[in-house]
């Protein structure tokens, strides 16, 4: 073996060791951040359950939730027990499911389009779901909706599916081009939002006020029997995301690389769009329109644990749930005797978040 061959072999060995060390560091980094994210989520649930117009000590709530059965009041009075289990926990869990669902759909849409600004709102999915729900709520009476509570969910699902179909129709053969697909999504979003505003304009004043407040997002009316549908949609969606995580990772590397591996890129992208549309439609039907979550959480997750899709899925679920719980706490406590719409809080935080990102990028460049 010549000196040149020995040098090349030494460099190759060093490169392999360096790559292995980086992989190990990333795995440890993911474990550490994942552990703290789970702790944050647990803390958020307990803190949210203890805060409100009636303050309940944090450690009493902690003991009540994890060391007592639901049929005993433990150290709490019967009124506090009722407040936690019948009012606050359903609201907290709905906020958790909403934040996790919107965050993970944002991460998937950003992955399959390779666009860091993609989210359910950008593709018009949320606008379509809101339009479908608003049509049902304005066309049917409150008695009919109470008799058929799933009608709003069906309307939202139909609206979100319609938005995806309309987006693909507008893109036409150019739907394989990600940039044109995004432009079609933006056009659909504005179009469906205009129709929603038109319905609001011609609605009765009381109905319009109710619809407007609903469109801004709220968890105040959440009940235990409403949680199963968002939980089911999110669980099935996450299960599919995990199954196809290798294909999603290949698409993130580029369409040509994915096609070389035999992955049907266009069909996969359409399938992921439909799965995200279902999750978004179910969430919007229950809590209304909430923006910026699907944009912010994937960015934070990538910053903490990198761009590998399985790590992003986990971190966006946990961080998104924690974030939305605290948004709900802020909405309930910021103004005395008033509850702010959740969408106002997320929009304010989201605009501030992207202002910080823009400022940092400007400084770096």
N, C-alpha and C positions, 0 to 999 in steps of 0.2 A: 504494500500500500504506500502510495506516494504521500509526500507532505501535504499536497493540495487536497487529496482525498481525506486525509486525517482531519484537516481543518474544516472541510465541509461536513464531515461526520460529527465533529465536535459542535459546530454551529447548529446542526439539526437537532442534536440531543439537547442543547441549551434551549432551543426554541420550543421543543416539546415540553421540557420542564417548566418553562415560563408559562406556556399555555395551560398546563395542568395546575400551576399555582394560581393563575387568574380564575380558573373555573372553580377551584376550591374556595377562594376568597368570595366569589360571587354567591356560592351556595351558602357559606356562613353568613354573608350579608343578608341573604334572603331569609334565613332562619331567624336571625336576630330581629329584623324589621317585622317579619311575620308575627313573631312572639309579642312584640310591643303593640302591633296593630290589634291583635286579639285582646290583649289587656285593655287597650283603649276602648274597644267595643264594649267589653263587659263593664268597664267603669262608666261609659256613656249611658248604658241602659239603667244602671243603678242611680246615677246622678240625675237623669231625666225623670225617673220614677219618684225621686225625693223632692224635686223642685216643682213649683207652681204656686197658685194662689194660697194653697194650704201646704206649708213647709213641713216635711217629714224628715227627721234626722237620717243622714246618709247610712250610718251603720245599722240603724234599725231596719231600714229598707233592705240592706244587704243580707242581714240575718233572716229577714222575712222571706226573701226570694230564694235563698239557697239552703236554708236550714229548717224551713217549715213547709208543711204541706199546704195546699191551697184551701183546705177546709178548716183551718184553724187560724186565728188572728195573731197567734204568738204574742209578741210584746206590743203589738199595735191594737188600737181600738177598732171596733167594728167599722166605724166610718172611714178610718184611714185604710183599713183592709179593702173596703169597697172602692175607695178612690184609686188605689193602686191597681187592683185587678179588673175593675170594670170600666175605668176611665183612662188611666194613664198607660197601662201596658198595651192594650190594643192600639193606641195611638203611636206608642214607641215602636212596636213591631211593624206597623204599617210604614212608618218612616224608615225603618231599617230596610225593609223589603224594597221600598221605593228607591232609596239611595243606592242600594246594591244593584238593583235591576237597571237603572239608568246608567250607572257607572260602567257595568260590565258590557252593556250594549254599546256604549261609547267606545270602549276599548276594542271590541270586535269590529265595529265599523271603521275605526281608524286603522285597524290591522288589514282588513280586506281591501281597503281603498288606498292604504299607505299615505293617508292625509291626516295630519295631526289636528285638523279642525273639524273632522267628521264627527257627527253625533246625531241622535234621532231627530233633532230639530232641523239640522242642515239638510237632511234627506226628505224632509216633509212628513216623516212618520208621525211625529207628535202632532203636527197641524192636522193631518188626516184623522188621527184618533180623536182629537178635540172636536173636529167638525162632525164626525159621526155621533159622538156623544151629545153634542149640542143639538143636533137635529132631533134625536130621540127625546131629549129633555124638553125641548120646545114644542114638539108635536104631541107628546103624550101628557096626560094629566098626572098630578102627583099621586093620585090614587092608583092609576094604572102602573106607574113605575114602582110603587110600593108593592103591588101585587106581583109584578114581574121585575124584580131587581136586576136580573141578568140582562135586561133589555139595553141598559146603558153600555154594559160591557160588550154586548154583541154589536151595537152601533159603533163603538170605538174600534173594535177589531175590523169591522167592515171598512171603516174609514182609513185605518192604517194600511190595510191590504190594498185599498183603492189608490192610496197615495203612492205605494211602491209600483203598482201596475201602471199608473199614470206617468210616473217618473221614467220607467223603462220604455214606455210608448213614446214619450217625448224625445228620449235619447236615441230611439230607433237602433239602427245598426251600430251607432256610435256608443252604445251602452258598454261595449268592451273597453272603451277608453275611459279611464277613471275620472279624468278632468271633466269630460262632457257629462258623465253620470252625476258628478257633483253639481254642475251647473243646472242640470235638469232638476235635481233635488231642491236646489234653492228656488227655482222658478215654481215648482209645485208647492213648496212651503208658503210662499207669498200668495199664490193663487188661492189655496185652501184657507189661509188666514183671512183673505178678503171675503170669501163666502161666509166664514164664521162671523165676521163683523157685520155682514149684511143681515144675517139672521138675528143678531143682537139688536140691530137698528130697528127692525120691524117687529120685535117682540114687545109684549106688554112690559110696563116699567118694572113691576115686581119680578117678572120672569127674567128680564134683562139683568137686573141687579143680582139675582141668584146665579145666573149663568156667568156673569162677569167675575163674581167672587170665586165660583168654582174653577174657572179657567186660570185663576192666579195660584191655585193649589192650596190644599188644606188637609190636615189629618184629624181635624177636630171631631168629625162624626164617625170615626173608625170604630168598628165593632169586631168581636171575636169571630163571628160567622162570616165576615168579609175577607178574612186573611187567607183562607185556603186557596182562593183563585190566584192572587199574585204570587203566593208561595209555590203553587204548582207550576205556573208558567215560568217562574224564575228557575226552579229546580230542573225542569225539563230542558230549558235553554242552556243552563250551565252544564248539564250532562252532555248535551250535544257539542258544546264548545270544547269540552275536555276530550271527547271522542275524536274530534277532528282537529285537535291542537297541532298535530304535525303538519297537516295540510295548511292550516292557517299560518304556521311558521314559515312554510315554503312560499306561500303567497306573499308574505311580508318581504321575502328576499327578492321578489320580482316575478312577474307573470312568466317570463321566459324560463326561468329556473324551475318554476312549478310545473310548467308544461313538459319540460324535459323529464321530470319525475313521473309523468303520467297523470297529473292531477287535473281534473276538468275545472279550470279556473273560473270560467264564466258561470257554470252551473253552481259551483261552490259559492261564489260571490252572491248570486241570486238567492241561494238557500239561506245563507247567513242573513241577508237582508230581510227575508220573510220571518226568520226566527226572531230577529230583533224587533220586527214590526209587531209580532204577537206579544212579546214581553212589554213593549212600550204601550201597545193598545190596552192591555189589561191594567197596567199601572195608571195610565191617564184616565181610564174609566172610573177608577176608584178615588183618585186624589186630585185630578185636574192636571193642568199644564205646569210643569216645573222645569226651568231651563238651566243651562250651564253645568249641571252635575256631570253629564256625560262628556263634557269637555275638560273639566278640571281634574277629576279623579284619575283618568288614564295618564295625564301628564305627571301628576305627583307620584303615581305608582312606578312609571318608567324611571323617574328620577331616583327613586329609592331602590328598586330591585332590578332594573334593566328592562330590556324589551322582549325577553322570552315570554311567549304567550301564556304558558301555564302559571307563571309567576304573576303576570299582569292580572289574570282572571282572579286569582286568590286575593291579591292586594286591593283591586278595585272593589271587590265584593265587601271586604272588611272595612276599608277606609270610606267607601261610599255610604255604607250603613251608618258608621259613626258620624260622618259629616252631616247626614240628613237628620239624625237624632238631635244634634246640637243646633241645627238650623231651626228645628221645631221648638226647641227650648227657647231660643232667641225670639222666635215669633210669638211665644206665649208670655215672655217676661219683659220684653223691651218697652212696651207701653202698658201702663197700669189699666186694668179692666178692659183691655182690648187685645184681640188676637190678630196679628198681621198675617196676610197671605204669605205662604211659604215661598211662592215664586218671587215675591219682591225681595226677600232676604237673599235667595240664591242668586238673583240677578245682580244685586249690589255687591255681593262677595265675588261673583264671577268676573264682573267688570274690573274690580280691584285686583283680582288674581292675574288677569291678562295684562293689566297695566304694569304690574311688577315684572312679568315675563318679558314684555316689550322693552321695559327699561333696562333689564339685565342684558338682553341681547344687543341693545344699542351700545351699552358700555363695553361688552365683549368685542363687538366689531369695531 
